[in-house]
Amino acid sequence: MPVYAVWESHFPPAVAREGRALTEAIWRDDMPEFDGYVAHELIEDLDDPGHLLVVGRWTTRQRADEALRDYAAHPNARRANELVSRPRTRFLGHVVSRSS
């Protein structure tokens, strides 16, 4: 059963474009290099473009946690952390129901 890593970021308006570009680069260019990465979706708040959610799919919790640990010092992750108006958050979950 896949594990979902749900990330939430809040970038202030002045850096929202850069924050989105960094988030896209992290997930498009970097995450696929990690064992266990399956796919992701980047969701932008319609009313607040600096508010982003990423729903990443991983094969296991262990693989998602390894990616978090190993990627924390990457320049894109550090820059994203510098730009946010509040700390980025992550939780891990699994699907308990799905619509058809």
Backbone atoms as SQL, in Angstrom:
CREATE TABLE atoms (id INTEGER PRIMARY KEY, chain TEXT, resi INTEGER, resn TEXT, atom TEXT, x REAL, y REAL, z REAL);
INSERT INTO atoms VALUES
  (1, 'A', 1, 'MET', 'N', 0.851, -1.168, 0.000),
  (2, 'A', 1, 'MET', 'CA', 0.000, 0.000, 0.000),
  (3, 'A', 1, 'MET', 'C', 0.904, 1.241, 0.000),
  (4, 'A', 2, 'PRO', 'N', 0.681, 2.175, -0.919),
  (5, 'A', 2, 'PRO', 'CA', 1.523, 3.378, -0.943),
  (6, 'A', 2, 'PRO', 'C', 1.315, 4.253, 0.283),
  (7, 'A', 3, 'VAL', 'N', 2.319, 5.043, 0.549),
  (8, 'A', 3, 'VAL', 'CA', 2.288, 6.023, 1.628),
  (9, 'A', 3, 'VAL', 'C', 2.303, 7.400, 0.978),
  (10, 'A', 4, 'TYR', 'N', 1.536, 8.314, 1.524),
  (11, 'A', 4, 'TYR', 'CA', 1.457, 9.670, 1.003),
  (12, 'A', 4, 'TYR', 'C', 2.171, 10.623, 1.957),
  (13, 'A', 5, 'ALA', 'N', 3.072, 11.408, 1.400),
  (14, 'A', 5, 'ALA', 'CA', 3.720, 12.478, 2.159),
  (15, 'A', 5, 'ALA', 'C', 3.060, 13.775, 1.710),
  (16, 'A', 6, 'VAL', 'N', 2.376, 14.426, 2.625),
  (17, 'A', 6, 'VAL', 'CA', 1.654, 15.655, 2.308),
  (18, 'A', 6, 'VAL', 'C', 2.424, 16.828, 2.917),
  (19, 'A', 7, 'TRP', 'N', 2.918, 17.687, 2.036),
  (20, 'A', 7, 'TRP', 'CA', 3.701, 18.861, 2.435),
  (21, 'A', 7, 'TRP', 'C', 2.867, 20.115, 2.243),
  (22, 'A', 8, 'GLU', 'N', 2.963, 21.038, 3.203),
  (23, 'A', 8, 'GLU', 'CA', 2.295, 22.333, 3.083),
  (24, 'A', 8, 'GLU', 'C', 3.324, 23.431, 3.265),
  (25, 'A', 9, 'SER', 'N', 3.290, 24.383, 2.324),
  (26, 'A', 9, 'SER', 'CA', 4.212, 25.516, 2.363),
  (27, 'A', 9, 'SER', 'C', 3.419, 26.803, 2.189),
  (28, 'A', 10, 'HIS', 'N', 3.853, 27.858, 2.900),
  (29, 'A', 10, 'HIS', 'CA', 3.256, 29.189, 2.784),
  (30, 'A', 10, 'HIS', 'C', 4.370, 30.170, 2.433),
  (31, 'A', 11, 'PHE', 'N', 4.372, 30.636, 1.176),
  (32, 'A', 11, 'PHE', 'CA', 5.352, 31.620, 0.734),
  (33, 'A', 11, 'PHE', 'C', 4.680, 32.988, 0.670),
  (34, 'A', 12, 'PRO', 'N', 5.323, 34.027, 1.217),
  (35, 'A', 12, 'PRO', 'CA', 4.751, 35.367, 1.128),
  (36, 'A', 12, 'PRO', 'C', 4.627, 35.805, -0.333),
  (37, 'A', 13, 'PRO', 'N', 3.695, 36.728, -0.631),
  (38, 'A', 13, 'PRO', 'CA', 3.484, 37.165, -2.012),
  (39, 'A', 13, 'PRO', 'C', 4.757, 37.595, -2.748),
  (40, 'A', 14, 'ALA', 'N', 5.654, 38.252, -2.068),
  (41, 'A', 14, 'ALA', 'CA', 6.870, 38.758, -2.724),
  (42, 'A', 14, 'ALA', 'C', 7.779, 37.645, -3.241),
  (43, 'A', 15, 'VAL', 'N', 7.661, 36.437, -2.678),
  (44, 'A', 15, 'VAL', 'CA', 8.522, 35.320, -3.100),
  (45, 'A', 15, 'VAL', 'C', 7.712, 34.093, -3.534),
  (46, 'A', 16, 'ALA', 'N', 6.405, 34.284, -3.756),
  (47, 'A', 16, 'ALA', 'CA', 5.544, 33.153, -4.114),
  (48, 'A', 16, 'ALA', 'C', 6.007, 32.477, -5.401),
  (49, 'A', 17, 'ARG', 'N', 6.405, 33.247, -6.383),
  (50, 'A', 17, 'ARG', 'CA', 6.842, 32.664, -7.662),
  (51, 'A', 17, 'ARG', 'C', 8.110, 31.829, -7.459),
  (52, 'A', 18, 'GLU', 'N', 9.073, 32.366, -6.698),
  (53, 'A', 18, 'GLU', 'CA', 10.301, 31.621, -6.436),
  (54, 'A', 18, 'GLU', 'C', 10.001, 30.369, -5.609),
  (55, 'A', 19, 'GLY', 'N', 9.119, 30.490, -4.631),
  (56, 'A', 19, 'GLY', 'CA', 8.758, 29.341, -3.809),
  (57, 'A', 19, 'GLY', 'C', 8.123, 28.233, -4.623),
  (58, 'A', 20, 'ARG', 'N', 7.257, 28.617, -5.549),
  (59, 'A', 20, 'ARG', 'CA', 6.639, 27.602, -6.408),
  (60, 'A', 20, 'ARG', 'C', 7.687, 26.950, -7.307),
  (61, 'A', 21, 'ALA', 'N', 8.579, 27.754, -7.888),
  (62, 'A', 21, 'ALA', 'CA', 9.626, 27.205, -8.758),
  (63, 'A', 21, 'ALA', 'C', 10.520, 26.237, -7.992),
  (64, 'A', 22, 'LEU', 'N', 10.870, 26.580, -6.765),
  (65, 'A', 22, 'LEU', 'CA', 11.676, 25.678, -5.942),
  (66, 'A', 22, 'LEU', 'C', 10.930, 24.387, -5.645),
  (67, 'A', 23, 'THR', 'N', 9.672, 24.513, -5.284),
  (68, 'A', 23, 'THR', 'CA', 8.867, 23.337, -4.970),
  (69, 'A', 23, 'THR', 'C', 8.739, 22.437, -6.194),
  (70, 'A', 24, 'GLU', 'N', 8.501, 23.041, -7.350),
  (71, 'A', 24, 'GLU', 'CA', 8.426, 22.250, -8.580),
  (72, 'A', 24, 'GLU', 'C', 9.746, 21.534, -8.845),
  (73, 'A', 25, 'ALA', 'N', 10.859, 22.236, -8.680),
  (74, 'A', 25, 'ALA', 'CA', 12.179, 21.628, -8.925),
  (75, 'A', 25, 'ALA', 'C', 12.448, 20.479, -7.955),
  (76, 'A', 26, 'ILE', 'N', 12.105, 20.674, -6.703),
  (77, 'A', 26, 'ILE', 'CA', 12.307, 19.615, -5.707),
  (78, 'A', 26, 'ILE', 'C', 11.599, 18.338, -6.143),
  (79, 'A', 27, 'TRP', 'N', 10.353, 18.481, -6.520),
  (80, 'A', 27, 'TRP', 'CA', 9.548, 17.294, -6.805),
  (81, 'A', 27, 'TRP', 'C', 9.717, 16.785, -8.231),
  (82, 'A', 28, 'ARG', 'N', 9.987, 17.646, -9.174),
  (83, 'A', 28, 'ARG', 'CA', 10.159, 17.209, -10.566),
  (84, 'A', 28, 'ARG', 'C', 11.550, 16.644, -10.809),
  (85, 'A', 29, 'ASP', 'N', 12.563, 17.317, -10.266),
  (86, 'A', 29, 'ASP', 'CA', 13.949, 16.985, -10.579),
  (87, 'A', 29, 'ASP', 'C', 14.636, 16.104, -9.539),
  (88, 'A', 30, 'ASP', 'N', 14.311, 16.305, -8.266),
  (89, 'A', 30, 'ASP', 'CA', 15.076, 15.669, -7.196),
  (90, 'A', 30, 'ASP', 'C', 14.410, 14.438, -6.588),
  (91, 'A', 31, 'MET', 'N', 13.136, 14.519, -6.273),
  (92, 'A', 31, 'MET', 'CA', 12.485, 13.382, -5.608),
  (93, 'A', 31, 'MET', 'C', 12.498, 12.108, -6.446),
  (94, 'A', 32, 'PRO', 'N', 12.326, 12.174, -7.776),
  (95, 'A', 32, 'PRO', 'CA', 12.344, 10.926, -8.554),
  (96, 'A', 32, 'PRO', 'C', 13.658, 10.146, -8.449),
  (97, 'A', 33, 'GLU', 'N', 14.708, 10.787, -7.981),
  (98, 'A', 33, 'GLU', 'CA', 15.993, 10.104, -7.823),
  (99, 'A', 33, 'GLU', 'C', 16.023, 9.199, -6.593),
  (100, 'A', 34, 'PHE', 'N', 15.083, 9.372, -5.692),
  (101, 'A', 34, 'PHE', 'CA', 15.057, 8.583, -4.459),
  (102, 'A', 34, 'PHE', 'C', 14.341, 7.253, -4.671),
  (103, 'A', 35, 'ASP', 'N', 14.923, 6.188, -4.091),
  (104, 'A', 35, 'ASP', 'CA', 14.261, 4.890, -4.101),
  (105, 'A', 35, 'ASP', 'C', 12.920, 5.020, -3.394),
  (106, 'A', 36, 'GLY', 'N', 11.903, 4.450, -3.984),
  (107, 'A', 36, 'GLY', 'CA', 10.587, 4.447, -3.368),
  (108, 'A', 36, 'GLY', 'C', 9.668, 5.564, -3.827),
  (109, 'A', 37, 'TYR', 'N', 10.208, 6.565, -4.532),
  (110, 'A', 37, 'TYR', 'CA', 9.349, 7.632, -5.051),
  (111, 'A', 37, 'TYR', 'C', 8.449, 7.038, -6.132),
  (112, 'A', 38, 'VAL', 'N', 7.162, 7.393, -6.101),
  (113, 'A', 38, 'VAL', 'CA', 6.215, 6.905, -7.096),
  (114, 'A', 38, 'VAL', 'C', 5.723, 8.054, -7.978),
  (115, 'A', 39, 'ALA', 'N', 5.181, 9.100, -7.371),
  (116, 'A', 39, 'ALA', 'CA', 4.603, 10.221, -8.115),
  (117, 'A', 39, 'ALA', 'C', 4.261, 11.334, -7.131),
  (118, 'A', 40, 'HIS', 'N', 3.831, 12.465, -7.682),
  (119, 'A', 40, 'HIS', 'CA', 3.394, 13.561, -6.819),
  (120, 'A', 40, 'HIS', 'C', 2.401, 14.445, -7.559),
  (121, 'A', 41, 'GLU', 'N', 1.688, 15.254, -6.797),
  (122, 'A', 41, 'GLU', 'CA', 0.841, 16.311, -7.327),
  (123, 'A', 41, 'GLU', 'C', 1.143, 17.573, -6.537),
  (124, 'A', 42, 'LEU', 'N', 1.299, 18.677, -7.250),
  (125, 'A', 42, 'LEU', 'CA', 1.512, 19.991, -6.637),
  (126, 'A', 42, 'LEU', 'C', 0.216, 20.772, -6.790),
  (127, 'A', 43, 'ILE', 'N', -0.312, 21.247, -5.683),
  (128, 'A', 43, 'ILE', 'CA', -1.593, 21.948, -5.674),
  (129, 'A', 43, 'ILE', 'C', -1.365, 23.366, -5.162),
  (130, 'A', 44, 'GLU', 'N', -1.845, 24.342, -5.940),
  (131, 'A', 44, 'GLU', 'CA', -1.703, 25.759, -5.575),
  (132, 'A', 44, 'GLU', 'C', -3.067, 26.295, -5.151),
  (133, 'A', 45, 'ASP', 'N', -3.096, 26.996, -4.043),
  (134, 'A', 45, 'ASP', 'CA', -4.306, 27.630, -3.523),
  (135, 'A', 45, 'ASP', 'C', -4.781, 28.679, -4.534),
  (136, 'A', 46, 'LEU', 'N', -6.034, 28.608, -4.957),
  (137, 'A', 46, 'LEU', 'CA', -6.561, 29.562, -5.934),
  (138, 'A', 46, 'LEU', 'C', -6.589, 30.986, -5.411),
  (139, 'A', 47, 'ASP', 'N', -6.760, 31.161, -4.112),
  (140, 'A', 47, 'ASP', 'CA', -6.853, 32.492, -3.525),
  (141, 'A', 47, 'ASP', 'C', -5.546, 33.008, -2.961),
  (142, 'A', 48, 'ASP', 'N', -4.580, 32.142, -2.801),
  (143, 'A', 48, 'ASP', 'CA', -3.284, 32.511, -2.227),
  (144, 'A', 48, 'ASP', 'C', -2.194, 31.695, -2.918),
  (145, 'A', 49, 'PRO', 'N', -1.658, 32.193, -4.044),
  (146, 'A', 49, 'PRO', 'CA', -0.692, 31.413, -4.823),
  (147, 'A', 49, 'PRO', 'C', 0.563, 31.001, -4.058),
  (148, 'A', 50, 'GLY', 'N', 0.857, 31.637, -2.954),
  (149, 'A', 50, 'GLY', 'CA', 2.005, 31.241, -2.155),
  (150, 'A', 50, 'GLY', 'C', 1.736, 30.064, -1.234),
  (151, 'A', 51, 'HIS', 'N', 0.492, 29.630, -1.191),
  (152, 'A', 51, 'HIS', 'CA', 0.098, 28.493, -0.348),
  (153, 'A', 51, 'HIS', 'C', 0.071, 27.257, -1.232),
  (154, 'A', 52, 'LEU', 'N', 0.984, 26.326, -0.980),
  (155, 'A', 52, 'LEU', 'CA', 1.121, 25.133, -1.805),
  (156, 'A', 52, 'LEU', 'C', 0.970, 23.871, -0.973),
  (157, 'A', 53, 'LEU', 'N', 0.386, 22.860, -1.596),
  (158, 'A', 53, 'LEU', 'CA', 0.367, 21.508, -1.045),
  (159, 'A', 53, 'LEU', 'C', 1.014, 20.593, -2.069),
  (160, 'A', 54, 'VAL', 'N', 1.820, 19.691, -1.594),
  (161, 'A', 54, 'VAL', 'CA', 2.347, 18.632, -2.441),
  (162, 'A', 54, 'VAL', 'C', 1.907, 17.318, -1.821),
  (163, 'A', 55, 'VAL', 'N', 1.325, 16.467, -2.650),
  (164, 'A', 55, 'VAL', 'CA', 0.958, 15.130, -2.221),
  (165, 'A', 55, 'VAL', 'C', 1.877, 14.183, -2.987),
  (166, 'A', 56, 'GLY', 'N', 2.860, 13.661, -2.275),
  (167, 'A', 56, 'GLY', 'CA', 3.816, 12.748, -2.879),
  (168, 'A', 56, 'GLY', 'C', 3.499, 11.317, -2.497),
  (169, 'A', 57, 'ARG', 'N', 3.643, 10.412, -3.453),
  (170, 'A', 57, 'ARG', 'CA', 3.400, 8.997, -3.193),
  (171, 'A', 57, 'ARG', 'C', 4.728, 8.260, -3.119),
  (172, 'A', 58, 'TRP', 'N', 4.856, 7.398, -2.106),
  (173, 'A', 58, 'TRP', 'CA', 6.056, 6.601, -1.860),
  (174, 'A', 58, 'TRP', 'C', 5.661, 5.151, -1.672),
  (175, 'A', 59, 'THR', 'N', 6.593, 4.260, -1.938),
  (176, 'A', 59, 'THR', 'CA', 6.291, 2.834, -1.775),
  (177, 'A', 59, 'THR', 'C', 6.130, 2.460, -0.313),
  (178, 'A', 60, 'THR', 'N', 6.928, 3.071, 0.573),
  (179, 'A', 60, 'THR', 'CA', 6.859, 2.758, 2.003),
  (180, 'A', 60, 'THR', 'C', 7.156, 4.006, 2.827),
  (181, 'A', 61, 'ARG', 'N', 6.775, 3.946, 4.075),
  (182, 'A', 61, 'ARG', 'CA', 7.093, 5.027, 5.005),
  (183, 'A', 61, 'ARG', 'C', 8.605, 5.175, 5.152),
  (184, 'A', 62, 'GLN', 'N', 9.296, 4.056, 5.214),
  (185, 'A', 62, 'GLN', 'CA', 10.750, 4.094, 5.361),
  (186, 'A', 62, 'GLN', 'C', 11.395, 4.872, 4.220),
  (187, 'A', 63, 'ARG', 'N', 10.950, 4.650, 2.986),
  (188, 'A', 63, 'ARG', 'CA', 11.516, 5.362, 1.834),
  (189, 'A', 63, 'ARG', 'C', 11.207, 6.850, 1.900),
  (190, 'A', 64, 'ALA', 'N', 10.009, 7.206, 2.318),
  (191, 'A', 64, 'ALA', 'CA', 9.645, 8.622, 2.452),
  (192, 'A', 64, 'ALA', 'C', 10.492, 9.292, 3.524),
  (193, 'A', 65, 'ASP', 'N', 10.690, 8.606, 4.642),
  (194, 'A', 65, 'ASP', 'CA', 11.514, 9.155, 5.727),
  (195, 'A', 65, 'ASP', 'C', 12.980, 9.271, 5.320),
  (196, 'A', 66, 'GLU', 'N', 13.484, 8.303, 4.570),
  (197, 'A', 66, 'GLU', 'CA', 14.874, 8.369, 4.099),
  (198, 'A', 66, 'GLU', 'C', 15.066, 9.573, 3.180),
  (199, 'A', 67, 'ALA', 'N', 14.118, 9.809, 2.289),
  (200, 'A', 67, 'ALA', 'CA', 14.214, 10.962, 1.384),
  (201, 'A', 67, 'ALA', 'C', 14.213, 12.258, 2.182),
  (202, 'A', 68, 'LEU', 'N', 13.353, 12.356, 3.183),
  (203, 'A', 68, 'LEU', 'CA', 13.306, 13.553, 4.030),
  (204, 'A', 68, 'LEU', 'C', 14.654, 13.780, 4.698),
  (205, 'A', 69, 'ARG', 'N', 15.193, 12.740, 5.284),
  (206, 'A', 69, 'ARG', 'CA', 16.474, 12.838, 5.984),
  (207, 'A', 69, 'ARG', 'C', 17.612, 13.207, 5.023),
  (208, 'A', 70, 'ASP', 'N', 17.670, 12.521, 3.892),
  (209, 'A', 70, 'ASP', 'CA', 18.778, 12.709, 2.972),
  (210, 'A', 70, 'ASP', 'C', 18.695, 14.009, 2.186),
  (211, 'A', 71, 'TYR', 'N', 17.496, 14.572, 2.046),
  (212, 'A', 71, 'TYR', 'CA', 17.322, 15.776, 1.233),
  (213, 'A', 71, 'TYR', 'C', 17.373, 17.068, 2.049),
  (214, 'A', 72, 'ALA', 'N', 17.321, 16.980, 3.347),
  (215, 'A', 72, 'ALA', 'CA', 17.193, 18.165, 4.201),
  (216, 'A', 72, 'ALA', 'C', 18.278, 19.216, 3.968),
  (217, 'A', 73, 'ALA', 'N', 19.483, 18.803, 3.643),
  (218, 'A', 73, 'ALA', 'CA', 20.579, 19.760, 3.457),
  (219, 'A', 73, 'ALA', 'C', 20.735, 20.231, 2.012),
  (220, 'A', 74, 'HIS', 'N', 19.902, 19.738, 1.104),
  (221, 'A', 74, 'HIS', 'CA', 19.989, 20.130, -0.300),
  (222, 'A', 74, 'HIS', 'C', 19.709, 21.638, -0.430),
  (223, 'A', 75, 'PRO', 'N', 20.400, 22.323, -1.317),
  (224, 'A', 75, 'PRO', 'CA', 20.188, 23.762, -1.471),
  (225, 'A', 75, 'PRO', 'C', 18.735, 24.164, -1.765),
  (226, 'A', 76, 'ASN', 'N', 18.010, 23.382, -2.534),
  (227, 'A', 76, 'ASN', 'CA', 16.604, 23.725, -2.798),
  (228, 'A', 76, 'ASN', 'C', 15.764, 23.647, -1.528),
  (229, 'A', 77, 'ALA', 'N', 15.989, 22.637, -0.716),
  (230, 'A', 77, 'ALA', 'CA', 15.242, 22.506, 0.539),
  (231, 'A', 77, 'ALA', 'C', 15.600, 23.636, 1.494),
  (232, 'A', 78, 'ARG', 'N', 16.880, 23.953, 1.586),
  (233, 'A', 78, 'ARG', 'CA', 17.297, 25.045, 2.476),
  (234, 'A', 78, 'ARG', 'C', 16.708, 26.376, 2.017),
  (235, 'A', 79, 'ARG', 'N', 16.730, 26.639, 0.713),
  (236, 'A', 79, 'ARG', 'CA', 16.193, 27.904, 0.197),
  (237, 'A', 79, 'ARG', 'C', 14.691, 27.980, 0.431),
  (238, 'A', 80, 'ALA', 'N', 13.971, 26.903, 0.194),
  (239, 'A', 80, 'ALA', 'CA', 12.530, 26.897, 0.450),
  (240, 'A', 80, 'ALA', 'C', 12.252, 27.205, 1.920),
  (241, 'A', 81, 'ASN', 'N', 13.027, 26.626, 2.806),
  (242, 'A', 81, 'ASN', 'CA', 12.842, 26.885, 4.240),
  (243, 'A', 81, 'ASN', 'C', 13.137, 28.344, 4.590),
  (244, 'A', 82, 'GLU', 'N', 14.059, 28.970, 3.887),
  (245, 'A', 82, 'GLU', 'CA', 14.370, 30.385, 4.120),
  (246, 'A', 82, 'GLU', 'C', 13.230, 31.297, 3.672),
  (247, 'A', 83, 'LEU', 'N', 12.517, 30.911, 2.637),
  (248, 'A', 83, 'LEU', 'CA', 11.504, 31.779, 2.033),
  (249, 'A', 83, 'LEU', 'C', 10.138, 31.721, 2.694),
  (250, 'A', 84, 'VAL', 'N', 9.787, 30.617, 3.330),
  (251, 'A', 84, 'VAL', 'CA', 8.436, 30.453, 3.857),
  (252, 'A', 84, 'VAL', 'C', 8.152, 31.422, 5.001),
  (253, 'A', 85, 'SER', 'N', 6.872, 31.763, 5.129),
  (254, 'A', 85, 'SER', 'CA', 6.448, 32.653, 6.209),
  (255, 'A', 85, 'SER', 'C', 6.213, 31.899, 7.517),
  (256, 'A', 86, 'ARG', 'N', 6.110, 30.596, 7.441),
  (257, 'A', 86, 'ARG', 'CA', 6.022, 29.714, 8.613),
  (258, 'A', 86, 'ARG', 'C', 6.641, 28.386, 8.201),
  (259, 'A', 87, 'PRO', 'N', 7.085, 27.606, 9.148),
  (260, 'A', 87, 'PRO', 'CA', 7.777, 26.363, 8.785),
  (261, 'A', 87, 'PRO', 'C', 6.916, 25.458, 7.893),
  (262, 'A', 88, 'ARG', 'N', 7.557, 24.854, 6.906),
  (263, 'A', 88, 'ARG', 'CA', 6.870, 23.871, 6.077),
  (264, 'A', 88, 'ARG', 'C', 6.516, 22.677, 6.957),
  (265, 'A', 89, 'THR', 'N', 5.383, 22.061, 6.663),
  (266, 'A', 89, 'THR', 'CA', 4.952, 20.904, 7.447),
  (267, 'A', 89, 'THR', 'C', 4.786, 19.699, 6.540),
  (268, 'A', 90, 'ARG', 'N', 4.904, 18.529, 7.150),
  (269, 'A', 90, 'ARG', 'CA', 4.719, 17.265, 6.436),
  (270, 'A', 90, 'ARG', 'C', 4.002, 16.302, 7.352),
  (271, 'A', 91, 'PHE', 'N', 3.066, 15.566, 6.780),
  (272, 'A', 91, 'PHE', 'CA', 2.551, 14.405, 7.486),
  (273, 'A', 91, 'PHE', 'C', 2.482, 13.249, 6.509),
  (274, 'A', 92, 'LEU', 'N', 2.530, 12.044, 7.058),
  (275, 'A', 92, 'LEU', 'CA', 2.438, 10.837, 6.257),
  (276, 'A', 92, 'LEU', 'C', 1.083, 10.189, 6.501),
  (277, 'A', 93, 'GLY', 'N', 0.512, 9.648, 5.435),
  (278, 'A', 93, 'GLY', 'CA', -0.776, 9.006, 5.577),
  (279, 'A', 93, 'GLY', 'C', -0.974, 7.918, 4.540),
  (280, 'A', 94, 'HIS', 'N', -2.121, 7.261, 4.648),
  (281, 'A', 94, 'HIS', 'CA', -2.502, 6.257, 3.665),
  (282, 'A', 94, 'HIS', 'C', -3.987, 6.445, 3.345),
  (283, 'A', 95, 'VAL', 'N', -4.407, 5.938, 2.218),
  (284, 'A', 95, 'VAL', 'CA', -5.784, 6.075, 1.783),
  (285, 'A', 95, 'VAL', 'C', -6.668, 5.144, 2.614),
  (286, 'A', 96, 'VAL', 'N', -7.731, 5.715, 3.159),
  (287, 'A', 96, 'VAL', 'CA', -8.686, 4.899, 3.913),
  (288, 'A', 96, 'VAL', 'C', -10.007, 4.747, 3.148),
  (289, 'A', 97, 'SER', 'N', -10.244, 5.623, 2.197),
  (290, 'A', 97, 'SER', 'CA', -11.394, 5.467, 1.296),
  (291, 'A', 97, 'SER', 'C', -11.139, 6.267, 0.044),
  (292, 'A', 98, 'ARG', 'N', -11.826, 5.895, -1.019),
  (293, 'A', 98, 'ARG', 'CA', -11.610, 6.549, -2.316),
  (294, 'A', 98, 'ARG', 'C', -12.941, 6.551, -3.059),
  (295, 'A', 99, 'SER', 'N', -13.217, 7.645, -3.751),
  (296, 'A', 99, 'SER', 'CA', -14.418, 7.674, -4.587),
  (297, 'A', 99, 'SER', 'C', -14.150, 6.975, -5.899),
  (298, 'A', 100, 'SER', 'N', -15.191, 6.516, -6.539),
  (299, 'A', 100, 'SER', 'CA', -14.978, 5.810, -7.810),
  (300, 'A', 100, 'SER', 'C', -15.158, 6.720, -8.998);
